[in-house]
């Protein structure tokens, strides 16, 4: 939930996208998630995201 909007991504649905890269033990995941703002449920919301993690 981001600012009252529940977001998600599921491969193969035709909505949103995601990709990942790996550099040693560093991972970066970027994409666009789709969700619904319950204040305006008839209008889909798309938000970009970026997640970076390093595993030790």
Secondary structure by P-SEA (a helix, b strand, c coil): ccccccccccccccccbbbbbbcccbbbbbbbbbbbccccccbbbbbbbbbbbbcc
